[in-house]
């Protein structure tokens, strides 16, 4: 037990890799054994994350459960791990959604061994970003997570669909989506890598706590590129960070990879992509942009708020215009993540004030809440797609009498996504709006237009799937629609419990988030 306590974070981080190695040596024909090994292995990081959650002391300043190991001594980079209230919340979300996504993947029959290995490696990539306290290690894990997701989309994505490129060349839609996902994210990350290298060279360390103190208000840099003024260097580095994280969130106009990637990804891939991977960008804003660049963030908060509002409004309008159920949910992620960025912009502009703290609390909670509701929505889209082999909303209609349990779960999850009072989405969006209104009044008012259309596209989806005249095709014969199974209900149950728990009593999670926000900002 002492070993586990002293190496808690590294075990959480690397246990999925160990499990992936075990699965690598299992016979590929033993599909059932592979599935259960992956599921049970993914529950270990969840259990250890809960241990960390209950042992965590929210009122303590700095990072907790810290571990530091020499990684690359020549450039002063170490494997430095630690958590505070912000990162621990995201670690809990990641370790919760991964076993649920693996359980949702039990219907996968093609190359199950490779699929499960990639999922476990993806979990380590995501956890590394949240746990790393060394900028170089942060970047390594940031990029590592791309590779498994690329192959999950490319190899297990939708079978149907083609995209026509310039010159009339046609490619599979999943090939197009996976490559677009990879190119966008890597292109955005190039500036991030260069800025990180500049910081490491300038200060002789990549350690995050040290750099935060040295870089924040540095007036002199030991190695200024091209003899530029320090303020210019900081502004360039600021935008390098912002663009990298904006692509990942994503906010308008960097969002175009997301609907394609979501639509073509397998169901569990979409759950993780929406539930966790989008949060990496928002976490980058919280962990690096605001602490490293408080002056630049304040100066450009209006521009960031404008992009956030564009994401909220255009995401909602685009979602309302979709007839593909999965694409509708995909655009909703652009809409919901826009509120996260609006909260971050408000906190940047009014740093240190009560309004900033309220907005930041809302932004972090919205990240967690969106992870729950988006993962649930994508899973429910996958459930009906497995039975009907279509995502076209016009092909459904009146299905509630045929699948009342599925219908009830879909309505509950949709209401959480919509922001119905009493469910989790309401709490976080209210906090963002309450915190942003006094400092970004016009932007927040415009964002309400997107909030209005959130209700419109959610109700449109429910109406076209569950209500109206029954499509007789799904009522009889070989196409008769089957009710949601026990395994699928087990996937949804923890998400629904948390949606309700946060909606009715958000203090248990907000206490951890708020104390971290107050100490950091």
ChimeraX attribute file (.defattr): number of C-alpha atoms within 10 A of each C-alpha:
attribute: neighborCount
match mode: 1-to-1
recipient: residues
	/A:1	7
	/A:2	7
	/A:3	8
	/A:4	12
	/A:5	13
	/A:6	13
	/A:7	16
	/A:8	22
	/A:9	27
	/A:10	20
	/A:11	18
	/A:12	25
	/A:13	24
	/A:14	19
	/A:15	20
	/A:16	25
	/A:17	21
	/A:18	15
	/A:19	20
	/A:20	23
	/A:21	14
	/A:22	15
	/A:23	20
	/A:24	15
	/A:25	9
	/A:26	14
	/A:27	11
	/A:28	15
	/A:29	11
	/A:30	11
	/A:31	18
	/A:32	11
	/A:33	15
	/A:34	23
	/A:35	22
	/A:36	14
	/A:37	17
	/A:38	23
	/A:39	22
	/A:40	14
	/A:41	20
	/A:42	27
	/A:43	17
	/A:44	17
	/A:45	29
	/A:46	21
	/A:47	15
	/A:48	19
	/A:49	23
	/A:50	17
	/A:51	13
	/A:52	21
	/A:53	17
	/A:54	9
	/A:55	11
	/A:56	18
	/A:57	14
	/A:58	17
	/A:59	14
	/A:60	13
	/A:61	12
	/A:62	15
	/A:63	16
	/A:64	19
	/A:65	17
	/A:66	19
	/A:67	17
	/A:68	15
	/A:69	11
	/A:70	10
	/A:71	13
	/A:72	11
	/A:73	9
	/A:74	6
	/A:75	13
	/A:76	16
	/A:77	20
	/A:78	22
	/A:79	20
	/A:80	22
	/A:81	26
	/A:82	21
	/A:83	22
	/A:84	25
	/A:85	28
	/A:86	22
	/A:87	23
	/A:88	23
	/A:89	22
	/A:90	26
	/A:91	28
	/A:92	20
	/A:93	22
	/A:94	26
	/A:95	26
	/A:96	21
	/A:97	26
	/A:98	26
	/A:99	24
	/A:100	26
	/A:101	23
	/A:102	25
	/A:103	21
	/A:104	23
	/A:105	19
	/A:106	18
	/A:107	11
	/A:108	17
	/A:109	10
	/A:110	11
	/A:111	13
	/A:112	20
	/A:113	23
	/A:114	16
	/A:115	21
	/A:116	25
	/A:117	21
	/A:118	20
	/A:119	27
	/A:120	26
	/A:121	24
	/A:122	25
	/A:123	28
	/A:124	22
	/A:125	26
	/A:126	26
	/A:127	29
	/A:128	26
	/A:129	28
	/A:130	28
	/A:131	26
	/A:132	28
	/A:133	26
	/A:134	25
	/A:135	25
	/A:136	24
	/A:137	21
	/A:138	24
	/A:139	17
	/A:140	16
	/A:141	20
	/A:142	23
	/A:143	16
	/A:144	18
	/A:145	22
	/A:146	19
	/A:147	14
	/A:148	20
	/A:149	25
	/A:150	24
	/A:151	18
	/A:152	24
	/A:153	27
	/A:154	22
	/A:155	18
	/A:156	19
	/A:157	25
	/A:158	17
	/A:159	12
	/A:160	11
	/A:161	10
	/A:162	13
	/A:163	15
	/A:164	12
	/A:165	10
	/A:166	7
	/A:167	6
	/A:168	8
	/A:169	8
	/A:170	12
	/A:171	13
	/A:172	17
	/A:173	22
	/A:174	29
	/A:175	21
	/A:176	21
	/A:177	25
	/A:178	25
	/A:179	17
	/A:180	18
	/A:181	23
	/A:182	17
	/A:183	13
	/A:184	18
	/A:185	23
	/A:186	18
	/A:187	13
	/A:188	20
	/A:189	22
	/A:190	14
	/A:191	20
	/A:192	22
	/A:193	18
	/A:194	14
	/A:195	20
	/A:196	19
	/A:197	15
	/A:198	19
	/A:199	20
	/A:200	19
	/A:201	17
	/A:202	18
	/A:203	16
	/A:204	14
	/A:205	19
	/A:206	26
	/A:207	21
	/A:208	19
	/A:209	13
	/A:210	13
	/A:211	20
	/A:212	15
	/A:213	12
	/A:214	15
	/A:215	18
	/A:216	15
	/A:217	13
	/A:218	11
	/A:219	10
	/A:220	12
	/A:221	17
	/A:222	9
	/A:223	12
	/A:224	14
	/A:225	12
	/A:226	7
	/A:227	8
	/A:228	10
	/A:229	13
	/A:230	15
	/A:231	14
	/A:232	10
	/A:233	17
	/A:234	21
	/A:235	17
	/A:236	15
	/A:237	22
	/A:238	23
	/A:239	19
	/A:240	22
	/A:241	26
	/A:242	23
	/A:243	22
	/A:244	25
	/A:245	27
	/A:246	27
	/A:247	25
	/A:248	26
	/A:249	28
	/A:250	28
	/A:251	28
	/A:252	22
	/A:253	13
	/A:254	20
	/A:255	20
	/A:256	17
	/A:257	21
	/A:258	26
	/A:259	21
	/A:260	20
	/A:261	30
	/A:262	29
	/A:263	25
	/A:264	28
	/A:265	26
	/A:266	24
	/A:267	29
	/A:268	25
	/A:269	29
	/A:270	29
	/A:271	28
	/A:272	27
	/A:273	21
	/A:274	28
	/A:275	26
	/A:276	28
	/A:277	24
	/A:278	24
	/A:279	29
	/A:280	20
	/A:281	24
	/A:282	25
	/A:283	20
	/A:284	22
	/A:285	23
	/A:286	24
	/A:287	18
	/A:288	19
	/A:289	23
	/A:290	23
	/A:291	19
	/A:292	23
	/A:293	21
	/A:294	19
	/A:295	19
	/A:296	20
	/A:297	27
	/A:298	18
	/A:299	14
	/A:300	16
	/A:301	21
	/A:302	18
	/A:303	12
	/A:304	22
	/A:305	27
	/A:306	22
	/A:307	22
	/A:308	32
	/A:309	28
	/A:310	22
	/A:311	31
	/A:312	33
	/A:313	26
	/A:314	23
	/A:315	28
	/A:316	28
	/A:317	21
	/A:318	18
	/A:319	30
	/A:320	22
	/A:321	14
	/A:322	19
	/A:323	17
	/A:324	17
	/A:325	25
	/A:326	27
	/A:327	24
	/A:328	26
	/A:329	28
	/A:330	26
	/A:331	27
	/A:332	29
	/A:333	30
	/A:334	30
	/A:335	31
	/A:336	28
	/A:337	26
	/A:338	30
	/A:339	31
	/A:340	28
	/A:341	32
	/A:342	33
	/A:343	35
	/A:344	32
	/A:345	32
	/A:346	34
	/A:347	32
	/A:348	30
	/A:349	24
	/A:350	20
	/A:351	20
	/A:352	15
	/A:353	13
	/A:354	13
	/A:355	24
	/A:356	28
	/A:357	28
	/A:358	24
	/A:359	32
	/A:360	33
	/A:361	29
	/A:362	33
	/A:363	31
	/A:364	30
	/A:365	29
	/A:366	27
	/A:367	25
	/A:368	23
	/A:369	30
	/A:370	28
	/A:371	26
	/A:372	29
	/A:373	29
	/A:374	27
	/A:375	28
	/A:376	30
	/A:377	26
	/A:378	27
	/A:379	26
	/A:380	24
	/A:381	18
	/A:382	23
	/A:383	20
	/A:384	20
	/A:385	16
	/A:386	13
	/A:387	15
	/A:388	18
	/A:389	11
	/A:390	17
	/A:391	21
	/A:392	17
	/A:393	19
	/A:394	13
	/A:395	14
	/A:396	23
	/A:397	19
	/A:398	19
	/A:399	23
	/A:400	18
	/A:401	12
	/A:402	17
	/A:403	15
	/A:404	14
	/A:405	14
	/A:406	22
	/A:407	21
	/A:408	13
	/A:409	19
	/A:410	22
	/A:411	17
	/A:412	18
	/A:413	24
	/A:414	22
	/A:415	23
	/A:416	27
	/A:417	28
	/A:418	26
	/A:419	20
	/A:420	16
	/A:421	14
	/A:422	17
	/A:423	27
	/A:424	31
	/A:425	28
	/A:426	21
	/A:427	22
	/A:428	32
	/A:429	24
	/A:430	18
	/A:431	22
	/A:432	31
	/A:433	25
	/A:434	18
	/A:435	29
	/A:436	31
	/A:437	18
	/A:438	14
	/A:439	17
	/A:440	21
	/A:441	14
	/A:442	14
	/A:443	20
	/A:444	25
	/A:445	15
	/A:446	15
	/A:447	25
	/A:448	15
	/A:449	16
	/A:450	24
	/A:451	20
	/A:452	13
	/A:453	22
	/A:454	25
	/A:455	18
	/A:456	16
	/A:457	22
	/A:458	21
	/A:459	17
	/A:460	19
	/A:461	23
	/A:462	20
	/A:463	17
	/A:464	20
	/A:465	25
	/A:466	23
	/A:467	17
	/A:468	13
	/A:469	11
	/A:470	17
	/A:471	14
	/A:472	14
	/A:473	14
	/A:474	20
	/A:475	15
	/A:476	9
	/A:477	9
	/A:478	8
	/A:479	12
	/A:480	14
	/A:481	17
	/A:482	15
	/A:483	15
	/A:484	18
	/A:485	11
	/A:486	9
	/A:487	12
	/A:488	17
	/A:489	16
	/A:490	13
	/A:491	20
	/A:492	23
	/A:493	15
	/A:494	15
	/A:495	21
	/A:496	20
	/A:497	12
	/A:498	18
	/A:499	25
	/A:500	18
	/A:501	17
	/A:502	22
	/A:503	22
	/A:504	14
	/A:505	15
	/A:506	18
	/A:507	13
	/A:508	10
	/A:509	15
	/A:510	19
	/A:511	15
	/A:512	21
	/A:513	24
	/A:514	23
	/A:515	20
	/A:516	23
	/A:517	21
	/A:518	17
	/A:519	13
	/A:520	17
	/A:521	17
